[in-house]
């Protein structure tokens, strides 16, 4: 039986001699299709509002995130 070090390649992944399971290919295709989807307009609007609120400090002091 091969040790973990022998089974893994230099990058820490599974060696080339082992096949990728079919479900992994399907999962990668699903992920890629979601990444390729355009950003919804509502998200674009929300991001624009957040950018505006970060750009305009209310009291002149820098804003600290996570303190609210």
PyMOL Python script that loads the backbone (N, CA, C, O; Angstrom):
from pymol import cmd

cmd.read_pdbstr("""\
ATOM      1  N   UNK A   1       0.853  -1.182   0.000  1.00  0.00           N
ATOM      2  CA  UNK A   1       0.000   0.000   0.000  1.00  0.00           C
ATOM      3  C   UNK A   1       0.891   1.235   0.000  1.00  0.00           C
ATOM      4  O   UNK A   1       1.845   1.308   0.774  1.00  0.00           O
ATOM      5  N   UNK A   2       0.592   2.204  -0.856  1.00  0.00           N
ATOM      6  CA  UNK A   2       1.404   3.405  -0.989  1.00  0.00           C
ATOM      7  C   UNK A   2       1.072   4.385   0.122  1.00  0.00           C
ATOM      8  O   UNK A   2      -0.075   4.485   0.558  1.00  0.00           O
ATOM      9  N   UNK A   3       2.089   5.106   0.573  1.00  0.00           N
ATOM     10  CA  UNK A   3       1.866   6.121   1.599  1.00  0.00           C
ATOM     11  C   UNK A   3       1.213   7.341   0.962  1.00  0.00           C
ATOM     12  O   UNK A   3       1.170   7.469  -0.261  1.00  0.00           O
ATOM     13  N   UNK A   4       0.697   8.251   1.821  1.00  0.00           N
ATOM     14  CA  UNK A   4       0.083   9.483   1.314  1.00  0.00           C
ATOM     15  C   UNK A   4       1.078  10.274   0.485  1.00  0.00           C
ATOM     16  O   UNK A   4       0.713  10.849  -0.540  1.00  0.00           O
ATOM     17  N   UNK A   5       2.328  10.308   0.917  1.00  0.00           N
ATOM     18  CA  UNK A   5       3.350  11.065   0.202  1.00  0.00           C
ATOM     19  C   UNK A   5       3.572  10.491  -1.194  1.00  0.00           C
ATOM     20  O   UNK A   5       3.792  11.245  -2.142  1.00  0.00           O
ATOM     21  N   UNK A   6       3.517   9.181  -1.331  1.00  0.00           N
ATOM     22  CA  UNK A   6       3.718   8.553  -2.626  1.00  0.00           C
ATOM     23  C   UNK A   6       2.511   8.742  -3.533  1.00  0.00           C
ATOM     24  O   UNK A   6       2.668   8.827  -4.751  1.00  0.00           O
ATOM     25  N   UNK A   7       1.304   8.809  -2.965  1.00  0.00           N
ATOM     26  CA  UNK A   7       0.098   8.951  -3.781  1.00  0.00           C
ATOM     27  C   UNK A   7      -0.101  10.366  -4.291  1.00  0.00           C
ATOM     28  O   UNK A   7      -0.686  10.554  -5.357  1.00  0.00           O
ATOM     29  N   UNK A   8       0.367  11.358  -3.564  1.00  0.00           N
ATOM     30  CA  UNK A   8       0.162  12.756  -3.946  1.00  0.00           C
ATOM     31  C   UNK A   8       1.311  13.252  -4.802  1.00  0.00           C
ATOM     32  O   UNK A   8       2.463  12.863  -4.610  1.00  0.00           O
ATOM     33  N   UNK A   9       0.973  14.130  -5.766  1.00  0.00           N
ATOM     34  CA  UNK A   9       2.024  14.728  -6.580  1.00  0.00           C
ATOM     35  C   UNK A   9       2.620  15.926  -5.855  1.00  0.00           C
ATOM     36  O   UNK A   9       2.242  16.198  -4.715  1.00  0.00           O
ATOM     37  N   UNK A  10       3.540  16.648  -6.482  1.00  0.00           N
ATOM     38  CA  UNK A  10       4.238  17.770  -5.835  1.00  0.00           C
ATOM     39  C   UNK A  10       3.296  18.880  -5.406  1.00  0.00           C
ATOM     40  O   UNK A  10       3.568  19.561  -4.418  1.00  0.00           O
ATOM     41  N   UNK A  11       2.195  19.082  -6.120  1.00  0.00           N
ATOM     42  CA  UNK A  11       1.269  20.168  -5.796  1.00  0.00           C
ATOM     43  C   UNK A  11       0.323  19.802  -4.662  1.00  0.00           C
ATOM     44  O   UNK A  11      -0.504  20.620  -4.260  1.00  0.00           O
ATOM     45  N   UNK A  12       0.433  18.582  -4.140  1.00  0.00           N
ATOM     46  CA  UNK A  12      -0.438  18.182  -3.045  1.00  0.00           C
ATOM     47  C   UNK A  12      -1.726  17.540  -3.510  1.00  0.00           C
ATOM     48  O   UNK A  12      -2.527  17.114  -2.678  1.00  0.00           O
ATOM     49  N   UNK A  13      -1.952  17.458  -4.810  1.00  0.00           N
ATOM     50  CA  UNK A  13      -3.155  16.854  -5.350  1.00  0.00           C
ATOM     51  C   UNK A  13      -2.988  15.365  -5.542  1.00  0.00           C
ATOM     52  O   UNK A  13      -1.943  14.799  -5.222  1.00  0.00           O
ATOM     53  N   UNK A  14      -4.009  14.744  -6.060  1.00  0.00           N
ATOM     54  CA  UNK A  14      -3.975  13.311  -6.315  1.00  0.00           C
ATOM     55  C   UNK A  14      -3.100  13.051  -7.534  1.00  0.00           C
ATOM     56  O   UNK A  14      -3.110  13.828  -8.489  1.00  0.00           O
ATOM     57  N   UNK A  15      -2.358  11.981  -7.500  1.00  0.00           N
ATOM     58  CA  UNK A  15      -1.456  11.640  -8.593  1.00  0.00           C
ATOM     59  C   UNK A  15      -2.193  11.409  -9.902  1.00  0.00           C
ATOM     60  O   UNK A  15      -3.398  11.157  -9.898  1.00  0.00           O
ATOM     61  N   UNK A  16      -1.493  11.492 -11.004  1.00  0.00           N
ATOM     62  CA  UNK A  16      -2.093  11.375 -12.333  1.00  0.00           C
ATOM     63  C   UNK A  16      -2.624   9.973 -12.611  1.00  0.00           C
ATOM     64  O   UNK A  16      -3.488   9.800 -13.471  1.00  0.00           O
ATOM     65  N   UNK A  17      -2.123   8.975 -11.899  1.00  0.00           N
ATOM     66  CA  UNK A  17      -2.543   7.614 -12.165  1.00  0.00           C
ATOM     67  C   UNK A  17      -3.969   7.340 -11.692  1.00  0.00           C
ATOM     68  O   UNK A  17      -4.561   6.337 -12.093  1.00  0.00           O
ATOM     69  N   UNK A  18      -4.528   8.195 -10.859  1.00  0.00           N
ATOM     70  CA  UNK A  18      -5.896   8.020 -10.383  1.00  0.00           C
ATOM     71  C   UNK A  18      -6.838   8.857 -11.237  1.00  0.00           C
ATOM     72  O   UNK A  18      -6.532  10.005 -11.558  1.00  0.00           O
ATOM     73  N   UNK A  19      -7.989   8.285 -11.607  1.00  0.00           N
ATOM     74  CA  UNK A  19      -8.957   8.993 -12.437  1.00  0.00           C
ATOM     75  C   UNK A  19      -9.829   9.905 -11.592  1.00  0.00           C
ATOM     76  O   UNK A  19     -10.109   9.611 -10.430  1.00  0.00           O
ATOM     77  N   UNK A  20     -10.256  11.015 -12.181  1.00  0.00           N
ATOM     78  CA  UNK A  20     -11.184  11.927 -11.520  1.00  0.00           C
ATOM     79  C   UNK A  20     -12.568  11.298 -11.583  1.00  0.00           C
ATOM     80  O   UNK A  20     -12.992  10.858 -12.652  1.00  0.00           O
ATOM     81  N   UNK A  21     -13.284  11.246 -10.460  1.00  0.00           N
ATOM     82  CA  UNK A  21     -14.629  10.660 -10.496  1.00  0.00           C
ATOM     83  C   UNK A  21     -15.567  11.492 -11.367  1.00  0.00           C
ATOM     84  O   UNK A  21     -15.388  12.702 -11.502  1.00  0.00           O
ATOM     85  N   UNK A  22     -16.560  10.843 -11.952  1.00  0.00           N
ATOM     86  CA  UNK A  22     -17.503  11.516 -12.850  1.00  0.00           C
ATOM     87  C   UNK A  22     -18.242  12.650 -12.156  1.00  0.00           C
ATOM     88  O   UNK A  22     -18.490  13.686 -12.774  1.00  0.00           O
ATOM     89  N   UNK A  23     -18.602  12.479 -10.873  1.00  0.00           N
ATOM     90  CA  UNK A  23     -19.333  13.537 -10.174  1.00  0.00           C
ATOM     91  C   UNK A  23     -18.491  14.801 -10.045  1.00  0.00           C
ATOM     92  O   UNK A  23     -19.035  15.905 -10.004  1.00  0.00           O
ATOM     93  N   UNK A  24     -17.163  14.651  -9.981  1.00  0.00           N
ATOM     94  CA  UNK A  24     -16.291  15.824  -9.867  1.00  0.00           C
ATOM     95  C   UNK A  24     -16.325  16.639 -11.156  1.00  0.00           C
ATOM     96  O   UNK A  24     -16.303  17.869 -11.115  1.00  0.00           O
ATOM     97  N   UNK A  25     -16.377  15.964 -12.288  1.00  0.00           N
ATOM     98  CA  UNK A  25     -16.475  16.677 -13.565  1.00  0.00           C
ATOM     99  C   UNK A  25     -17.793  17.436 -13.656  1.00  0.00           C
ATOM    100  O   UNK A  25     -17.822  18.577 -14.118  1.00  0.00           O
ATOM    101  N   UNK A  26     -18.889  16.808 -13.216  1.00  0.00           N
ATOM    102  CA  UNK A  26     -20.188  17.474 -13.227  1.00  0.00           C
ATOM    103  C   UNK A  26     -20.206  18.678 -12.299  1.00  0.00           C
ATOM    104  O   UNK A  26     -20.773  19.717 -12.637  1.00  0.00           O
ATOM    105  N   UNK A  27     -19.593  18.545 -11.140  1.00  0.00           N
ATOM    106  CA  UNK A  27     -19.532  19.650 -10.188  1.00  0.00           C
ATOM    107  C   UNK A  27     -18.731  20.815 -10.750  1.00  0.00           C
ATOM    108  O   UNK A  27     -19.115  21.971 -10.575  1.00  0.00           O
ATOM    109  N   UNK A  28     -17.622  20.524 -11.424  1.00  0.00           N
ATOM    110  CA  UNK A  28     -16.814  21.575 -12.040  1.00  0.00           C
ATOM    111  C   UNK A  28     -17.597  22.283 -13.140  1.00  0.00           C
ATOM    112  O   UNK A  28     -17.530  23.507 -13.253  1.00  0.00           O
ATOM    113  N   UNK A  29     -18.336  21.532 -13.951  1.00  0.00           N
ATOM    114  CA  UNK A  29     -19.147  22.141 -15.006  1.00  0.00           C
ATOM    115  C   UNK A  29     -20.216  23.048 -14.411  1.00  0.00           C
ATOM    116  O   UNK A  29     -20.466  24.133 -14.937  1.00  0.00           O
ATOM    117  N   UNK A  30     -20.851  22.618 -13.320  1.00  0.00           N
ATOM    118  CA  UNK A  30     -21.871  23.438 -12.661  1.00  0.00           C
ATOM    119  C   UNK A  30     -21.256  24.719 -12.121  1.00  0.00           C
ATOM    120  O   UNK A  30     -21.812  25.802 -12.303  1.00  0.00           O
ATOM    121  N   UNK A  31     -20.113  24.601 -11.458  1.00  0.00           N
ATOM    122  CA  UNK A  31     -19.418  25.777 -10.918  1.00  0.00           C
ATOM    123  C   UNK A  31     -19.065  26.749 -12.037  1.00  0.00           C
ATOM    124  O   UNK A  31     -19.306  27.951 -11.921  1.00  0.00           O
ATOM    125  N   UNK A  32     -18.495  26.230 -13.120  1.00  0.00           N
ATOM    126  CA  UNK A  32     -18.112  27.089 -14.245  1.00  0.00           C
ATOM    127  C   UNK A  32     -19.320  27.804 -14.843  1.00  0.00           C
ATOM    128  O   UNK A  32     -19.215  28.965 -15.237  1.00  0.00           O
ATOM    129  N   UNK A  33     -20.470  27.122 -14.916  1.00  0.00           N
ATOM    130  CA  UNK A  33     -21.662  27.762 -15.489  1.00  0.00           C
ATOM    131  C   UNK A  33     -22.163  28.880 -14.590  1.00  0.00           C
ATOM    132  O   UNK A  33     -22.642  29.899 -15.088  1.00  0.00           O
ATOM    133  N   UNK A  34     -22.063  28.713 -13.277  1.00  0.00           N
ATOM    134  CA  UNK A  34     -22.496  29.766 -12.345  1.00  0.00           C
ATOM    135  C   UNK A  34     -21.545  30.958 -12.425  1.00  0.00           C
ATOM    136  O   UNK A  34     -21.992  32.104 -12.404  1.00  0.00           O
ATOM    137  N   UNK A  35     -20.251  30.704 -12.517  1.00  0.00           N
ATOM    138  CA  UNK A  35     -19.263  31.778 -12.601  1.00  0.00           C
ATOM    139  C   UNK A  35     -19.465  32.594 -13.873  1.00  0.00           C
ATOM    140  O   UNK A  35     -19.242  33.805 -13.880  1.00  0.00           O
ATOM    141  N   UNK A  36     -19.884  31.937 -14.942  1.00  0.00           N
ATOM    142  CA  UNK A  36     -20.058  32.621 -16.225  1.00  0.00           C
ATOM    143  C   UNK A  36     -21.356  33.425 -16.310  1.00  0.00           C
ATOM    144  O   UNK A  36     -21.533  34.199 -17.251  1.00  0.00           O
ATOM    145  N   UNK A  37     -22.270  33.258 -15.345  1.00  0.00           N
ATOM    146  CA  UNK A  37     -23.524  34.002 -15.374  1.00  0.00           C
ATOM    147  C   UNK A  37     -23.255  35.486 -15.139  1.00  0.00           C
ATOM    148  O   UNK A  37     -22.373  35.840 -14.356  1.00  0.00           O
ATOM    149  N   UNK A  38     -24.012  36.358 -15.816  1.00  0.00           N
ATOM    150  CA  UNK A  38     -23.831  37.800 -15.590  1.00  0.00           C
ATOM    151  C   UNK A  38     -24.325  38.191 -14.195  1.00  0.00           C
ATOM    152  O   UNK A  38     -25.199  37.534 -13.629  1.00  0.00           O
ATOM    153  N   UNK A  39     -23.762  39.255 -13.658  1.00  0.00           N
ATOM    154  CA  UNK A  39     -24.151  39.769 -12.352  1.00  0.00           C
ATOM    155  C   UNK A  39     -25.527  40.437 -12.469  1.00  0.00           C
ATOM    156  O   UNK A  39     -25.712  41.308 -13.318  1.00  0.00           O
ATOM    157  N   UNK A  40     -26.492  40.045 -11.634  1.00  0.00           N
ATOM    158  CA  UNK A  40     -27.825  40.657 -11.715  1.00  0.00           C
ATOM    159  C   UNK A  40     -27.771  42.161 -11.451  1.00  0.00           C
ATOM    160  O   UNK A  40     -26.922  42.636 -10.697  1.00  0.00           O
ATOM    161  N   UNK A  41     -28.672  42.894 -12.070  1.00  0.00           N
ATOM    162  CA  UNK A  41     -28.732  44.357 -11.913  1.00  0.00           C
ATOM    163  C   UNK A  41     -28.914  44.751 -10.454  1.00  0.00           C
ATOM    164  O   UNK A  41     -28.359  45.759 -10.015  1.00  0.00           O
ATOM    165  N   UNK A  42     -29.684  43.971  -9.694  1.00  0.00           N
ATOM    166  CA  UNK A  42     -29.902  44.313  -8.285  1.00  0.00           C
ATOM    167  C   UNK A  42     -28.588  44.251  -7.502  1.00  0.00           C
ATOM    168  O   UNK A  42     -28.366  45.058  -6.599  1.00  0.00           O
ATOM    169  N   UNK A  43     -27.727  43.306  -7.841  1.00  0.00           N
ATOM    170  CA  UNK A  43     -26.419  43.229  -7.179  1.00  0.00           C
ATOM    171  C   UNK A  43     -25.553  44.407  -7.587  1.00  0.00           C
ATOM    172  O   UNK A  43     -24.846  44.977  -6.756  1.00  0.00           O
ATOM    173  N   UNK A  44     -25.605  44.778  -8.866  1.00  0.00           N
ATOM    174  CA  UNK A  44     -24.826  45.933  -9.333  1.00  0.00           C
ATOM    175  C   UNK A  44     -25.262  47.196  -8.604  1.00  0.00           C
ATOM    176  O   UNK A  44     -24.427  48.000  -8.192  1.00  0.00           O
ATOM    177  N   UNK A  45     -26.583  47.370  -8.446  1.00  0.00           N
ATOM    178  CA  UNK A  45     -27.102  48.540  -7.736  1.00  0.00           C
ATOM    179  C   UNK A  45     -26.652  48.546  -6.277  1.00  0.00           C
ATOM    180  O   UNK A  45     -26.256  49.585  -5.748  1.00  0.00           O
ATOM    181  N   UNK A  46     -26.713  47.387  -5.632  1.00  0.00           N
ATOM    182  CA  UNK A  46     -26.294  47.282  -4.242  1.00  0.00           C
ATOM    183  C   UNK A  46     -24.809  47.602  -4.088  1.00  0.00           C
ATOM    184  O   UNK A  46     -24.423  48.321  -3.166  1.00  0.00           O
ATOM    185  N   UNK A  47     -23.983  47.079  -4.974  1.00  0.00           N
ATOM    186  CA  UNK A  47     -22.548  47.355  -4.921  1.00  0.00           C
ATOM    187  C   UNK A  47     -22.267  48.842  -5.130  1.00  0.00           C
ATOM    188  O   UNK A  47     -21.386  49.405  -4.481  1.00  0.00           O
ATOM    189  N   UNK A  48     -23.008  49.475  -6.028  1.00  0.00           N
ATOM    190  CA  UNK A  48     -22.826  50.910  -6.267  1.00  0.00           C
ATOM    191  C   UNK A  48     -23.186  51.716  -5.015  1.00  0.00           C
ATOM    192  O   UNK A  48     -22.493  52.672  -4.667  1.00  0.00           O
ATOM    193  N   UNK A  49     -24.273  51.326  -4.341  1.00  0.00           N
ATOM    194  CA  UNK A  49     -24.666  52.023  -3.110  1.00  0.00           C
ATOM    195  C   UNK A  49     -23.619  51.836  -2.019  1.00  0.00           C
ATOM    196  O   UNK A  49     -23.314  52.776  -1.285  1.00  0.00           O
ATOM    197  N   UNK A  50     -23.071  50.640  -1.909  1.00  0.00           N
ATOM    198  CA  UNK A  50     -22.037  50.392  -0.910  1.00  0.00           C
ATOM    199  C   UNK A  50     -20.782  51.201  -1.207  1.00  0.00           C
ATOM    200  O   UNK A  50     -20.151  51.727  -0.291  1.00  0.00           O
ATOM    201  N   UNK A  51     -20.419  51.304  -2.474  1.00  0.00           N
ATOM    202  CA  UNK A  51     -19.259  52.112  -2.858  1.00  0.00           C
ATOM    203  C   UNK A  51     -19.484  53.575  -2.500  1.00  0.00           C
ATOM    204  O   UNK A  51     -18.575  54.242  -2.006  1.00  0.00           O
ATOM    205  N   UNK A  52     -20.694  54.077  -2.749  1.00  0.00           N
ATOM    206  CA  UNK A  52     -21.017  55.469  -2.432  1.00  0.00           C
ATOM    207  C   UNK A  52     -20.928  55.715  -0.931  1.00  0.00           C
ATOM    208  O   UNK A  52     -20.393  56.736  -0.499  1.00  0.00           O
ATOM    209  N   UNK A  53     -21.445  54.793  -0.140  1.00  0.00           N
ATOM    210  CA  UNK A  53     -21.433  54.993   1.316  1.00  0.00           C
ATOM    211  C   UNK A  53     -20.015  54.908   1.872  1.00  0.00           C
ATOM    212  O   UNK A  53     -19.707  55.587   2.852  1.00  0.00           O
ATOM    213  N   UNK A  54     -19.151  54.103   1.283  1.00  0.00           N
ATOM    214  CA  UNK A  54     -17.750  54.034   1.718  1.00  0.00           C
ATOM    215  C   UNK A  54     -16.974  55.275   1.311  1.00  0.00           C
ATOM    216  O   UNK A  54     -16.032  55.666   2.000  1.00  0.00           O
ATOM    217  N   UNK A  55     -17.354  55.897   0.207  1.00  0.00           N
ATOM    218  CA  UNK A  55     -16.624  57.048  -0.305  1.00  0.00           C
ATOM    219  C   UNK A  55     -16.963  58.333   0.449  1.00  0.00           C
ATOM    220  O   UNK A  55     -16.185  59.286   0.407  1.00  0.00           O
ATOM    221  N   UNK A  56     -18.097  58.382   1.135  1.00  0.00           N
ATOM    222  CA  UNK A  56     -18.535  59.604   1.817  1.00  0.00           C
ATOM    223  C   UNK A  56     -18.595  59.377   3.327  1.00  0.00           C
ATOM    224  O   UNK A  56     -19.623  58.938   3.842  1.00  0.00           O
ATOM    225  N   UNK A  57     -17.497  59.673   4.050  1.00  0.00           N
ATOM    226  CA  UNK A  57     -17.530  59.521   5.512  1.00  0.00           C
ATOM    227  C   UNK A  57     -18.487  60.531   6.129  1.00  0.00           C
ATOM    228  O   UNK A  57     -18.538  61.680   5.691  1.00  0.00           O
ATOM    229  N   UNK A  58     -19.243  60.120   7.136  1.00  0.00           N
ATOM    230  CA  UNK A  58     -20.265  60.990   7.720  1.00  0.00           C
ATOM    231  C   UNK A  58     -19.694  62.026   8.670  1.00  0.00           C
ATOM    232  O   UNK A  58     -20.248  63.121   8.765  1.00  0.00           O
ATOM    233  N   UNK A  59     -18.596  61.728   9.387  1.00  0.00           N
ATOM    234  CA  UNK A  59     -18.062  62.682  10.363  1.00  0.00           C
ATOM    235  C   UNK A  59     -16.605  63.033  10.094  1.00  0.00           C
ATOM    236  O   UNK A  59     -15.955  63.649  10.939  1.00  0.00           O
ATOM    237  N   UNK A  60     -16.089  62.659   8.952  1.00  0.00           N
ATOM    238  CA  UNK A  60     -14.714  62.986   8.608  1.00  0.00           C
ATOM    239  C   UNK A  60     -13.711  61.945   9.072  1.00  0.00           C
ATOM    240  O   UNK A  60     -12.573  61.929   8.603  1.00  0.00           O
ATOM    241  N   UNK A  61     -14.117  61.077   9.986  1.00  0.00           N
ATOM    242  CA  UNK A  61     -13.206  60.026  10.478  1.00  0.00           C
ATOM    243  C   UNK A  61     -13.320  58.809   9.573  1.00  0.00           C
ATOM    244  O   UNK A  61     -14.384  58.540   9.016  1.00  0.00           O
ATOM    245  N   UNK A  62     -12.230  58.082   9.427  1.00  0.00           N
ATOM    246  CA  UNK A  62     -12.291  56.872   8.604  1.00  0.00           C
ATOM    247  C   UNK A  62     -13.248  55.865   9.206  1.00  0.00           C
ATOM    248  O   UNK A  62     -13.350  55.733  10.426  1.00  0.00           O
ATOM    249  N   UNK A  63     -13.954  55.152   8.327  1.00  0.00           N
ATOM    250  CA  UNK A  63     -14.902  54.139   8.791  1.00  0.00           C
ATOM    251  C   UNK A  63     -14.176  52.872   9.165  1.00  0.00           C
ATOM    252  O   UNK A  63     -13.218  52.475   8.501  1.00  0.00           O
ATOM    253  N   UNK A  64     -14.631  52.237  10.227  1.00  0.00           N
ATOM    254  CA  UNK A  64     -14.091  50.942  10.615  1.00  0.00           C
ATOM    255  C   UNK A  64     -15.179  49.911  10.407  1.00  0.00           C
ATOM    256  O   UNK A  64     -16.300  50.062  10.892  1.00  0.00           O
ATOM    257  N   UNK A  65     -14.834  48.859   9.680  1.00  0.00           N
ATOM    258  CA  UNK A  65     -15.810  47.820   9.412  1.00  0.00           C
ATOM    259  C   UNK A  65     -15.919  46.869  10.595  1.00  0.00           C
ATOM    260  O   UNK A  65     -14.950  46.628  11.315  1.00  0.00           O
ATOM    261  N   UNK A  66     -17.112  46.341  10.777  1.00  0.00           N
ATOM    262  CA  UNK A  66     -17.324  45.329  11.792  1.00  0.00           C
ATOM    263  C   UNK A  66     -17.470  45.877  13.198  1.00  0.00           C
ATOM    264  O   UNK A  66     -17.465  45.101  14.153  1.00  0.00           O
ATOM    265  N   UNK A  67     -17.600  47.186  13.362  1.00  0.00           N
ATOM    266  CA  UNK A  67     -17.741  47.761  14.698  1.00  0.00           C
ATOM    267  C   UNK A  67     -19.173  48.181  14.992  1.00  0.00           C
ATOM    268  O   UNK A  67     -19.454  48.690  16.078  1.00  0.00           O
ATOM    269  N   UNK A  68     -20.076  47.980  14.053  1.00  0.00           N
ATOM    270  CA  UNK A  68     -21.474  48.386  14.251  1.00  0.00           C
ATOM    271  C   UNK A  68     -22.245  47.361  15.025  1.00  0.00           C
ATOM    272  O   UNK A  68     -23.435  47.546  15.279  1.00  0.00           O
TER     273      UNK A  68
END
""", "prot")
cmd.dss("prot")
cmd.show_as("cartoon", "prot")
cmd.util.cbc("prot")
cmd.orient("prot")
